[in-house]
Amino acid sequence: MAYKIAIIVGSLREASLNRKVARSICGIRGDNLDCSMIEIGDLPLYNQDYDALPQQPEPYVRFRDQIRSADGVLFVSPEYNRGIPGVLKNAIDVGSRPYGHSVWDKKPAAIVTASPGSIGGFGSNHQIRQSCVFLNMPVMQQPEAYLSHVTDDSFDDSGCLKDGPLKDLVAVLAHAFADWVDMIHRSRAALAEDSAHVAVAKAKEHA
Ligand SMILES: Cc1cc2nc3c(=O)[nH]c(=O)nc-3n(C[C@H](O)[C@H](O)[C@H](O)COP(=O)(O)O)c2cc1C
């Protein structure tokens, strides 16, 4: 069974390089990653006053439901001014609240940053990672994915990565992410099973 992956792209640009990279990752592991691009451009700027409203803004409800129902999250983002694009940070904040109801909790994640520049969005990548760590998301550590020198020329007419070292790296990444999501879910299931056995054994002891 394929894992449901929510892809969040930190660029709203129609011809976004990062969006194309995200599509390529899913194309490579279509067998066990069922990917959906999650819209973040319509999310109103987060305001803590909203938390107290009986009715949350409709795009918040839609976004939170989409993340809640996902088995994993893939962030694919540019770097803006050596940091995380505001639109992506806003989405992360929206998903993290109201307090105690974060939709990110325990979701396995991976972070990819792509840029035409030479350091591949390193600054943005680590700011996203910092939020994920705080939000209790197990984030894949290797391979790291700072994709540098990515341009329109890296893709063919259908928007897929052309053959070459970049595509090879993305393929390694796609396989590692599929394995990562699988490992997290299997270990959780095993732990839950163990706890259930312990509970049953204890109940028998006291019977
Ligand atoms: C406001 C802004 C700030 C940017 N800052 C950086 C930066 O810090 N580092 C970098 O590598 N590229 C930077 N860029 C260039 C982006 O990497 C480039 O525009 C890229 O194509 C954006 O990603 P996208 O194609 O997915 O929209 C910046 C672009 C914009 C619009």
The ligand as a Gaussian input file, in Angstrom:
#p B3LYP/6-31G(d) Opt

LIG

0 1
 C       12.809000      37.334000      -2.599000
 C       13.839000      36.375000      -3.157000
 C       14.954000      36.080000      -2.403000
 C       15.887000      35.149000      -2.883000
 N       16.934000      34.786000      -2.075000
 C       17.727000      33.756000      -2.453000
 C       18.681000      33.214000      -1.545000
 O       18.850000      33.656000      -0.423000
 N       19.415000      32.148000      -1.954000
 C       19.259000      31.585000      -3.197000
 O       19.939000      30.606000      -3.510000
 N       18.372000      32.095000      -4.092000
 C       17.591000      33.145000      -3.737000
 N       16.634000      33.624000      -4.601000
 C       16.555000      33.075000      -5.964000
 C       15.685000      31.825000      -5.969000
 O       16.478000      30.708000      -5.615000
 C       15.116000      31.599000      -7.379000
 O       14.296000      32.688000      -7.741000
 C       14.351000      30.298000      -7.466000
 O       14.014000      30.018000      -8.803000
 C       13.089000      30.343000      -6.619000
 O       12.515000      29.059000      -6.516000
 P       11.302000      28.577000      -7.445000
 O       11.842000      28.468000      -8.841000
 O       10.905000      27.267000      -6.902000
 O       10.221000      29.623000      -7.378000
 C       15.714000      34.570000      -4.163000
 C       14.579000      34.910000      -4.921000
 C       13.660000      35.801000      -4.436000
 C       12.437000      36.109000      -5.250000

